[in-house]
Amino acid sequence: MSDRAAKSPQNLKPPPHANAEVHARIMADLRKMTPHEVFLTAVESGIYTPDGQLTAHYRDDSEGEE
């Protein structure tokens, strides 16, 4: 095999993610939830407020600023 073929993007694989197992379990759990349950999880996690707005940490308040 040539060096060029060995370095082509089709042959590159990222290293395994350190939390791949946990991530897979969480994603499987999320797929079983209703959209409302997923939203409530995001509220409990501090991503959204109960009224559906992103919390300050996740907002991009720079939009519209001069």
MDAnalysis code that builds the backbone (N, CA, C; Angstrom):
import MDAnalysis as mda
import numpy as np

u = mda.Universe.empty(198, n_residues=66, atom_resindex=np.repeat(np.arange(66), 3), trajectory=True)
u.add_TopologyAttr("name", ["N", "CA", "C"] * 66)
u.add_TopologyAttr("resid", np.arange(1, 67))
u.add_TopologyAttr("resname", ["MET", "SER", "ASP", "ARG", "ALA", "ALA", "LYS", "SER", "PRO", "GLN", "ASN", "LEU", "LYS", "PRO", "PRO", "PRO", "HIS", "ALA", "ASN", "ALA", "GLU", "VAL", "HIS", "ALA", "ARG", "ILE", "MET", "ALA", "ASP", "LEU", "ARG", "LYS", "MET", "THR", "PRO", "HIS", "GLU", "VAL", "PHE", "LEU", "THR", "ALA", "VAL", "GLU", "SER", "GLY", "ILE", "TYR", "THR", "PRO", "ASP", "GLY", "GLN", "LEU", "THR", "ALA", "HIS", "TYR", "ARG", "ASP", "ASP", "SER", "GLU", "GLY", "GLU", "GLU"])
u.atoms.positions = np.array([
    [0.854, -1.175, 0.000],
    [0.000, 0.000, 0.000],
    [0.899, 1.236, 0.000],
    [0.519, 2.248, -0.782],
    [1.341, 3.458, -0.870],
    [1.120, 4.337, 0.360],
    [2.083, 5.247, 0.574],
    [1.936, 6.201, 1.686],
    [0.709, 7.074, 1.491],
    [0.435, 7.419, 0.244],
    [-0.717, 8.277, -0.051],
    [-2.021, 7.587, 0.374],
    [-2.161, 6.327, 0.079],
    [-3.371, 5.593, 0.455],
    [-3.483, 5.466, 1.967],
    [-2.383, 5.294, 2.638],
    [-2.407, 5.154, 4.094],
    [-2.846, 6.434, 4.776],
    [-2.627, 7.578, 4.141],
    [-2.952, 8.863, 4.752],
    [-4.265, 9.447, 4.244],
    [-4.974, 8.739, 3.377],
    [-6.218, 9.279, 2.840],
    [-7.276, 9.335, 3.943],
    [-8.198, 10.306, 3.859],
    [-9.232, 10.458, 4.907],
    [-10.076, 9.208, 5.119],
    [-10.263, 8.386, 4.090],
    [-11.092, 7.185, 4.240],
    [-10.459, 6.183, 5.201],
    [-9.142, 6.235, 5.356],
    [-8.449, 5.274, 6.207],
    [-8.199, 5.798, 7.622],
    [-8.600, 7.038, 7.881],
    [-8.367, 7.620, 9.206],
    [-9.558, 7.353, 10.115],
    [-9.282, 6.931, 11.322],
    [-10.331, 6.733, 12.319],
    [-9.922, 7.498, 13.573],
    [-10.860, 8.219, 14.172],
    [-10.512, 8.915, 15.409],
    [-10.268, 7.908, 16.530],
    [-9.493, 8.287, 17.517],
    [-9.286, 7.382, 18.648],
    [-10.597, 7.201, 19.410],
    [-10.743, 6.122, 20.146],
    [-11.980, 5.926, 20.912],
    [-12.146, 7.040, 21.949],
    [-13.369, 7.450, 22.126],
    [-13.674, 8.500, 23.101],
    [-13.579, 7.920, 24.509],
    [-13.021, 8.686, 25.436],
    [-12.811, 8.202, 26.802],
    [-14.125, 7.815, 27.482],
    [-15.220, 8.480, 27.127],
    [-16.511, 8.208, 27.771],
    [-17.501, 7.557, 26.817],
    [-17.019, 6.798, 25.852],
    [-17.881, 6.239, 24.814],
    [-18.997, 5.360, 25.385],
    [-18.693, 4.520, 26.366],
    [-19.725, 3.639, 26.931],
    [-20.814, 4.428, 27.630],
    [-20.410, 5.377, 28.452],
    [-21.386, 6.206, 29.174],
    [-22.220, 6.999, 28.181],
    [-21.564, 7.584, 27.187],
    [-22.275, 8.359, 26.166],
    [-23.305, 7.488, 25.456],
    [-22.945, 6.285, 25.085],
    [-23.866, 5.382, 24.396],
    [-25.073, 5.058, 25.266],
    [-24.836, 4.831, 26.566],
    [-25.957, 4.527, 27.477],
    [-26.881, 5.729, 27.611],
    [-26.315, 6.918, 27.754],
    [-27.139, 8.126, 27.896],
    [-27.954, 8.356, 26.633],
    [-27.321, 8.207, 25.481],
    [-28.043, 8.404, 24.222],
    [-29.167, 7.386, 24.071],
    [-28.940, 6.151, 24.474],
    [-29.990, 5.129, 24.420],
    [-31.153, 5.514, 25.335],
    [-30.843, 6.012, 26.528],
    [-31.896, 6.445, 27.454],
    [-32.682, 7.617, 26.867],
    [-31.980, 8.583, 26.271],
    [-32.651, 9.743, 25.690],
    [-33.576, 9.338, 24.542],
    [-33.175, 8.359, 23.757],
    [-34.006, 7.899, 22.635],
    [-35.312, 7.278, 23.114],
    [-35.343, 6.778, 24.326],
    [-36.557, 6.166, 24.882],
    [-37.510, 7.204, 25.473],
    [-37.033, 8.434, 25.673],
    [-37.836, 9.472, 26.312],
    [-38.710, 10.212, 25.306],
    [-39.792, 10.767, 25.815],
    [-40.619, 11.661, 24.995],
    [-39.877, 12.995, 24.868],
    [-40.235, 13.812, 23.890],
    [-39.603, 15.131, 23.785],
    [-39.741, 15.953, 25.072],
    [-40.896, 15.846, 25.728],
    [-41.090, 16.593, 26.977],
    [-40.150, 16.088, 28.072],
    [-39.947, 14.789, 28.156],
    [-39.017, 14.242, 29.146],
    [-37.584, 14.699, 28.866],
    [-37.216, 14.756, 27.594],
    [-35.879, 15.246, 27.244],
    [-35.749, 16.715, 27.657],
    [-36.781, 17.505, 27.402],
    [-36.769, 18.915, 27.805],
    [-36.625, 19.042, 29.320],
    [-37.377, 18.259, 30.076],
    [-37.279, 18.332, 31.540],
    [-35.882, 17.957, 32.016],
    [-35.246, 17.012, 31.338],
    [-33.867, 16.650, 31.664],
    [-32.941, 17.836, 31.420],
    [-33.159, 18.557, 30.327],
    [-32.348, 19.736, 30.020],
    [-32.574, 20.840, 31.053],
    [-33.799, 20.960, 31.553],
    [-34.086, 21.941, 32.610],
    [-33.352, 21.540, 33.888],
    [-33.451, 20.278, 34.261],
    [-32.779, 19.788, 35.468],
    [-31.264, 19.935, 35.363],
    [-30.742, 19.853, 34.143],
    [-29.303, 19.967, 33.916],
    [-28.830, 21.419, 33.871],
    [-29.778, 22.349, 33.856],
    [-29.407, 23.762, 33.828],
    [-29.140, 24.306, 32.436],
    [-29.612, 23.607, 31.417],
    [-29.421, 24.072, 30.043],
    [-30.553, 25.007, 29.649],
    [-31.784, 24.627, 29.996],
    [-32.956, 25.443, 29.713],
    [-33.635, 25.855, 31.007],
    [-34.343, 26.983, 30.937],
    [-35.204, 27.397, 32.035],
    [-36.550, 26.701, 31.835],
    [-37.383, 26.634, 32.875],
    [-38.681, 25.971, 32.716],
    [-39.560, 26.599, 31.626],
    [-39.338, 27.884, 31.300],
    [-40.152, 28.509, 30.247],
    [-39.546, 28.329, 28.847],
    [-38.493, 27.510, 28.735],
    [-37.957, 27.162, 27.428],
    [-36.826, 28.027, 26.913],
    [-36.304, 28.918, 27.733],
    [-35.190, 29.768, 27.321],
    [-33.870, 29.111, 27.730],
    [-32.839, 29.317, 26.907],
    [-31.520, 28.836, 27.303],
    [-31.052, 29.606, 28.532],
    [-30.374, 28.919, 29.437],
    [-29.822, 29.610, 30.593],
    [-28.632, 30.456, 30.148],
    [-28.210, 31.388, 30.993],
    [-27.167, 32.342, 30.636],
    [-25.904, 31.659, 30.126],
    [-25.545, 30.552, 30.726],
    [-24.322, 29.853, 30.332],
    [-24.379, 29.371, 28.883],
    [-25.549, 29.054, 28.384],
    [-25.693, 28.477, 27.049],
    [-26.163, 29.488, 25.998],
    [-26.535, 30.690, 26.415],
    [-26.965, 31.731, 25.465],
    [-25.772, 32.396, 24.814],
    [-25.972, 32.847, 23.600],
    [-24.971, 33.654, 22.928],
    [-25.518, 35.076, 22.899],
    [-25.272, 35.807, 23.989],
    [-25.797, 37.155, 24.111],
    [-25.040, 38.159, 23.249],
    [-24.000, 37.723, 22.556],
    [-23.232, 38.648, 21.721],
    [-23.978, 38.991, 20.445],
    [-24.986, 38.211, 20.086],
    [-25.747, 38.505, 18.877],
    [-26.474, 39.818, 19.043],
    [-26.353, 40.659, 18.048],
    [-27.041, 41.943, 18.070],
    [-26.285, 43.035, 18.792],
    [-25.173, 42.722, 19.454],
    [-24.407, 43.757, 20.142],
    [-23.560, 44.502, 19.130],
    [-23.383, 45.768, 19.355],
    [-22.542, 46.606, 18.483],
    [-21.153, 46.680, 19.040],
])
